[in-house]
Amino acid sequence: MDMVEKKEVNGVVAYTLGIVSIVLAFFSSLAGLTFGIIGFVKSRKDHSELAKTAKKMNLIGIILSLIVFAIQVAILYTKLIKIIPGLTA
């Protein structure tokens, strides 16, 4: 496999990871964050149009994962306050 084909593969892999990270952001935010970061790193190795699109998708997946994770932590905290009365600061 020559260098051009390897870069094209990086773009396709990054694009696929971007889609996976967006989908997983709603089901498992930490997995979505992980796939988004891996895809973002892969997309930086290529400078094609597909890699630029993949970079945007991975950023969207990372941001969505962080937002959903923050919401999950907030919901968990409010439920824990109801269960454990001395938890409030």
C-alpha positions as CSV (number, residue, x, y, z in Angstrom):
1,M,0.0,0.0,0.0
2,D,1.6,3.3,-1.0
3,M,1.4,6.6,0.9
4,V,-1.6,8.0,-1.0
5,E,-3.7,5.0,-0.3
6,K,-2.8,5.0,3.3
7,K,-3.9,8.7,3.6
8,E,-7.2,7.9,1.9
9,V,-7.7,5.0,4.4
10,N,-7.1,7.5,7.3
11,G,-9.7,9.8,5.9
12,V,-12.3,7.0,5.5
13,V,-11.5,5.6,9.0
14,A,-11.8,9.1,10.5
15,Y,-15.1,9.7,8.7
16,T,-16.5,6.4,10.0
17,L,-15.3,7.1,13.5
18,G,-17.0,10.5,13.3
19,I,-20.3,8.9,12.5
20,V,-19.8,6.3,15.3
21,S,-18.9,9.1,17.8
22,I,-22.1,11.1,17.0
23,V,-24.3,8.0,17.4
24,L,-22.6,6.8,20.6
25,A,-22.8,10.2,22.1
26,F,-26.4,9.5,22.9
27,F,-26.0,6.0,24.2
28,S,-22.6,5.9,25.8
29,S,-21.1,9.3,26.1
30,L,-17.6,8.1,27.1
31,A,-17.4,5.7,24.2
32,G,-18.6,8.5,21.9
33,L,-15.9,10.8,23.3
34,T,-13.2,8.2,22.8
35,F,-14.2,7.4,19.2
36,G,-14.4,11.1,18.5
37,I,-10.9,11.8,19.8
38,I,-9.4,8.9,17.9
39,G,-11.2,10.0,14.7
40,F,-10.0,13.6,15.2
41,V,-6.4,12.5,15.5
42,K,-6.8,10.3,12.4
43,S,-8.3,13.1,10.4
44,R,-5.4,15.4,11.2
45,K,-3.1,13.1,9.3
46,D,-4.9,13.6,6.0
47,H,-5.6,16.9,4.2
48,S,-8.3,15.7,1.8
49,E,-11.9,17.0,1.7
50,L,-13.1,13.8,3.3
51,A,-10.7,14.3,6.2
52,K,-11.9,17.9,6.6
53,T,-15.5,16.7,6.8
54,A,-14.4,13.9,9.2
55,K,-12.7,16.5,11.4
56,K,-15.9,18.4,11.7
57,M,-18.0,15.3,12.4
58,N,-15.5,14.2,15.1
59,L,-15.7,17.6,16.7
60,I,-19.5,17.4,16.7
61,G,-19.3,14.0,18.3
62,I,-16.8,15.2,21.0
63,I,-19.0,18.2,21.8
64,L,-22.2,16.1,21.9
65,S,-20.5,13.5,24.1
66,L,-19.3,16.1,26.6
67,I,-22.7,17.8,26.7
68,V,-24.5,14.5,27.2
69,F,-22.0,13.4,29.8
70,A,-22.5,16.7,31.8
71,I,-26.3,16.1,31.7
72,Q,-25.8,12.6,32.9
73,V,-23.6,13.7,35.8
74,A,-26.1,16.4,36.7
75,I,-29.0,13.9,36.7
76,L,-27.0,11.4,38.8
77,Y,-26.1,14.1,41.3
78,T,-29.7,15.2,41.7
79,K,-30.8,11.6,42.3
80,L,-28.0,11.0,44.8
81,I,-29.0,14.1,46.7
82,K,-32.5,12.6,47.2
83,I,-31.0,9.3,48.3
84,I,-28.2,10.5,50.5
85,P,-29.5,13.5,52.6
86,G,-26.0,14.7,53.9
87,L,-24.6,15.0,50.4
88,T,-25.4,18.6,49.8
89,A,-22.5,21.1,50.5
